[in-house]
């Protein structure tokens, strides 16, 4: 049978959930965990040349690396808690059921000669993504049961040291993404009483570039400017599958769909100032052009009265984030770092949803780098963040409530140089 809410349009705005791509790591669906050392300083460091992770933070920084070759690998373990509370006078509450996700990073850089002004590099990271699962029977199952978005960026990079004060670099960004999405349908099975389900899956790809400059007007001061271009992920052969009673199977056949997701441009201005030989303060300001993410469309190869193409208004706004960090060299074999950040949400009032319960967030981090040998070091960091409590909802989804998000993020990084 079909519930009353589904008689007019069972598939009304089916993919509202996919429009936000929730993540606890940054505003919107940005993942701000791209360097093991920078994570210790809450992802600040666009004006520093710490290792091959400059591929992401500022390709111009590669020109000032001291060693000829760097190899960096790392993994972040993200332990999120997403709390939902129904609006008064109700008392219902729920939390996500997924335990963790694990964004990765890999970077390598190499100078063509020991004294060469040219450096070539390559990086793989997860700059955008999401992972969120609720219990299948929770109150918001019509909006979301599960979403998983994995976006990998492959960055071949080249950098040039113009002078002892100026370095530039540019990378080609190739994005490859996988999407899995599940939500309940307002259709009940007469025998089991269970709701139907819709599941979307597919692969997407896109291209962009990253351009960076580092300028050192004096020995103690470094200024970094990095621009990451806007890109579009295009999904051309997605698969939509439905679990519905057999009597409705003809209205909900397995079909393909196409869509696209715009990734925002990001401009970062960073400063690093060495107060003393062992002490450096860093600061980054990030501008993210989320305004490009205004509408999301899904075009299905098969259409019926129950299954229609979807157009969803997101109306994101541009947003800033502010990051501050301190680096202190305790001894030749250990360096400590701490940091904090404040990240403004791009989600406007009237567009809040359980797949993207985004709000302004604040967080802090700390870590150490250990150097047990001449060529090898270990990076260990821990970050904690939480959002402000936010009450609201979306007219399109018709779902409202109060949300609170927290996350604990340990990171392990390994580095080899020669």
N, C-alpha and C positions, 0 to 999 in steps of 0.2 A: 504494500500500500504506500501511498504518498502522503506525507504529513500536510497539514493545512498550509504551513509556510511554504511548501514546495509546489502547490497546485498551479500557481501562476507561472512560475519559472523555477524548476528544480535546480537548475545550474546557475542561478543568479550570481554573477560576480565570483565565479568559482575560484579564480586565482588572486583574490584580494590578498591572501597570505603571501604570495610570491613577490608582492610589490615592495616589501620592506627588507627582506634578507637580513634578518636579525643577527647581530653579534654583540657581545658584551665588551668588545675590545676598543671600539672607537665609535664616533658618531656615525649614524647610518649603518652601513655594512662594511666599514673600513676596518682592517686588522692592523693595529699599530704595534707590531711585535716583529720587527725586521732585522734586529741585530742584537746578539747576546750581550755585548758591552753596553750598547745604547739602552737596552731594556733596563739596565741597572739605574739609569738616569731618566726613567720614564719616557724613553724613546727620543730624548734630545741628543743632538750630536751632528747636525748637518754642517757645522763649521769645523769638525774634527776629522783627522785622518787616523782612525783607530786600527782599521784592518780592511779586508776586501769588501766588507759590508757597505763601504762607500758607494758601491755599485747602486745601491738603493737610495741611501741618504743624500749623497751628493757625488756624482761621478768625478767632479773636479778634485775631490779629496784624494783620489787614487794617485794623483801626480806627486803628492807629498809623503807617500808611504816610504818608510826607511829601508825595509828589506826588499829584495828583488822579487820574491814570490810569497803569496799568502794563500792559504786554504782554510776556509771556515765552514763548519757545519754546526747545526744546532736544532733543538726541538723545544717548543713551548708546550706545556701541559696546562690547558685552561679548564678550571673547575668552576662552572657557572651555577649560580642560584638565581632563578627568576621567580619571584613571588607575585601571585595575583590575589586580589581581594575584591569580592563583589561589592558594589556600592550599597550603602545603607538603604533600607534596614536589614538587608541580607547579611549572612555571616559566612557564606561559602568562601573557601580559599583553596588555592592550588599552587603547586610548584612544578617546574620542569623535572623530567625523569632522566634525561641524559646526564652522565657523570662528568665527561670531559671531552675535549677535542685537542688536536695536536698540530697546530701550524708549524711548518718546518722552514729552515733556511739553509742555503748553500751558496758560498761565494768563493771565487778564485781570481787572483790577479797575478800578472807577470810583466816585469819590465823586459823589453826586448834586449837590452844590455844593462849591466849593473849601473851605469851612469846615464842611461837613456832618459830622454824627456818623454818618451812614449810609454804608456802602460796599456795593456789589453786585459780585459777581465770578463767574467761571466757570472751570472747570478740566477738563482731559482728561489722564489719566495711566494708567500700567500698574502698579497696585499689587500684582498677583499674576500669575504666569505661569511658563513654562518653555520650554526649547528644548534638546533633547538627541538626537543621532543617533549610532548605532554602525554599524559595517560590518555588512551583512546576514548575513554568515557568521561573526560572532564567536561565542564560546562561550556567551554569554548571550542569544542571539537568541530563545529561547523565552520570555524574560522581557520583552525590549524590543529593537526595532530603531530605532524613532523615536517621539518624542513632541514635540508642539508645542501649547502652551496659551497663547493670547493673551487677556488680560483687560483691557478698557478700562473706566475709571470716568469718568463724566460728572458734574461737580459744580457745579450752580448754588448760589451761596452768598450769604449776607447777613451783614453785621457791623455792630455798633453800639458806639460809644465812649461808655460810661456816664460816665466822668470822665477826667481826665488820668492817672489811675492804673489804670483798669480798662476792658478791652475784651472783648466777647464776640462769638461768631459761630457760625453753624450752616450746614451744607450738606446737600442731598439728594444721595445717591449712587445713580446708576443704573449697574449693571454689565452689560456685554455681552461675551461670551467666545466664542472659537472653539477647538475641539479637533480635533487630528489625531493618531492613534495607530496604530502598526504593530508587529506582533510575529509571529514564526514560529509555525506550528502543527506538532505532532509527526506530520505526515502527509507521506510522501515520494511523489513522482511516479515511477512505475516506469520511465519513459522517460528523464527528465532527472536523476533522483536528488535533485532539489531539494525542500526543505521547502515546505509550504503556507504561506499568510500570511493573517492577519486584519487588517483595517483598519477603524478606527472614525473617524467624523467627525461633527461637529454644532455647533450654536450653543446658547448658554445665556445666561440673563439673571437679574438679581436686583436688589434695592434695599437701601438702608441709609442711614445718616446719619453726619455728622461734627460734633462739638460741641467748641468750644474757648474757653478763657478765658486772658487774659493780665493779670497784676497787677504793678504797679510800685510797691512800697512806698517805695522811695527812687529817686533819679535814676539811680544806678549799677546797680541790680538789677532784673531782670525775671524773673518766674516764669510759666511756661506749663503749662497742663494741657489735654490733648487726649484726646478719646474717639472712637474710630472703631467703629461698631457691628458686631456680628456680622451676616452676611448669608448667604443661600443662593442659589447659582446653580442654576437648574433647567434641565435639558436635556430637552426634550420630544419632539423629532423627530430624534434622531440616526440615522445610517445605518451599519450594519455590513455589510461586504463581505468575501468570502472567496475566496482563490485555492486551489483544491483539485482533485485529479483528477476528471474528469467522472463517474466511478462514485460519487463521494461528494457530488456537487453537490446532490442532494435533501436531504441532511442539513445542508448549509451554504448555504442560499439567502440572497440579499441580504435584509436585514430591518431594521426600525427598532428603536430602544431608547430608554428613558427613564432618567434618572439625576439626581442632584443632588450638589452639592459645597458644603460649608459653609466660608465664609470667616470667619476668627476675628475677635473683637473685639480692639482694640489700645488700650491706655491708655499715654499718654506724659506723663511729668513732666519738664519742662525748666527749666534755669536759665541766665541770661546775666548776667555781671557785668563791667562796664567798669572795668578797673583804672586805666587812664589814658585820656586823650581819644581816642587812636588804637588802644588795645588792649582787646579784649573776649575773655573766656573763656566758652565755652558747654558745657553738659553735658546729655545726655538719658538717661533710663532708660525703656526700652520694655517693657511687659508684653503678651505676645500670648497670647490664650486659645485655644491650639491644642487643648485638651482636647475641644472641640466636634467635632473631626475624629476620631471613633472608629470609624466604620463607613462603608463605601461600597457602594452597591447598584446593580446594573444589571438592568433588566427588559426582556427581549427580546420583541418582538411574536410571534416564532416560536420555539417550543421543540422540541427533539428529544432523543434520548438523548445525542447529541454536543454539543448546544448548550443549555445550561441557564442560567437566571438566576443571577447571581453576587452573593455577599455576601462582602465582604472586611473583616476587622478590621484597623484601622490603629493604634488605641490611642495617638494622639499625646498628649503631655503639654504643659502650659503652660510657657512659656519666657520668659526675660528677655534683653535685649541692653543694652549699655552703650556710650555714645558720648561722645567728648570732642573739642572743637575750639577753635581759637584764630583770631581775626580781627585783622589788623593793617593799618591804613591807612598805606601807605608814603608816598603823596602824594595830591593831589586827583584824580589820573587813574589811580591803581592801588591796589588792595587785595589783600592776600595772605591765604590761609587754609590751615590744615593741620588734620588730625584723625586719630583712630584709634578702633577699635571692637572689642568682643568680643561675639560672638553665640552664645548657647547653643542647641543643636539640640533640637527637639521630638520627634525620632525615638528611640524607646526600643530597647534591645537586644532582639533577636528579631524586629525589623520592618525591618531594613535591606535595601535592594534596589537593583539597578543603575539603576533609573529615578530613585531618590532616595537616592543615597549620601551622606546628610547626616551632618555631624559638627559639633562646636563649631568656630567659625571666628574668625579674627583678621584685621584688615586696617588699612590706613592710606591716607591720601589727602592731596593738596595741590593748590592751584590759585591762579589770580589772576583778578581782575576788572579789566578795562581800560575807561576812560571817555574815548574819543576825542572826544566831543562832549557838549553839555549834555543831550541827550535820549537818548543811545544808549550802551549798554555791552555788552561781550563777556565771557563767563565761560568760562574754560578750566580743566578739572580732570582729575586722573588718580588712579584708585584701584586698589589691589592688595589681593587677599585670598587666603587659603588656609585649608583645613580641616586639622584634625588627621587623621593616618592612622587609619582605623577598619576593624577586621576584624569580620565578622559576616555575617548573612544572615537569611532569612525561612523559617520552616517551611512556609508556604503556597506559596512559589515554589520551595523546595528548592534555592536558589542561594546560594552563599557565596563570600566572597573578601575582599580588602583594597582599600580605596578611598582615594584622595587627590585633592582638588579644588583647583584654582588658577584665578584669573581676573584679567585686566587690563582696566580699564574707563576709557577716556578719555571725556570729556563736553564737548560744545560747547553753550553757551547764549547766546541773544541777547535783549536787553531794550530796549524803547522806552518812554519816559515823557513825560508832559507835565502 
